[in-house]
Amino acid sequence: TAQNQTMVLLEKLIFFIGLNIVRKYALDVSWRKLILFGSLVVTFFNVLYFLIVFDIFRHAWFYIFTDVSAQFMYTLNFLASVFCMVEVAEPGYEAIT
C-alpha cells in the first residue's frame, strides 16, 4: 500500500538523518549514554503503541509517525553497539568485528 511504502521511505530517510546527526554531534559522547538515551526514547515510542492497541487514538498516519520516529533511536542504538565493538576489538581487527 501507499502508506506502507511511505513509512519505509521515511524510515530510510530518518536513518540517514540520524547517521548524519550522530556523525556531526555525538561522536564524542560515550556509547553508554547513546544506548541509554536511545533505549529510553525507543521505550517512549513503543508505549505510544498502546494508544493504538487500546483504540484510544487509532489512525494510520499516527502509526507511521510512531514507527518512523522510533527509527532515529534505533539508529542511535545501532551506532552505539558498533562503537562498542570497535573499542572491544583488538588493535588491527576493528574492521573485522
MOURDA-V270660 format. One record per helix or strand of 2 or more residues. SS is the DSSP state (~ for helix, > for strand). FROM is the first residue (numbers start at 0). LEN is the number of residues. Records with the same first field share a line. If there is no record, write none. Layout:
BEGIN
SS: FROM-LEN, FROM-LEN
END
This chain:
BEGIN
~: 1-24, 30-23, 59-29
END
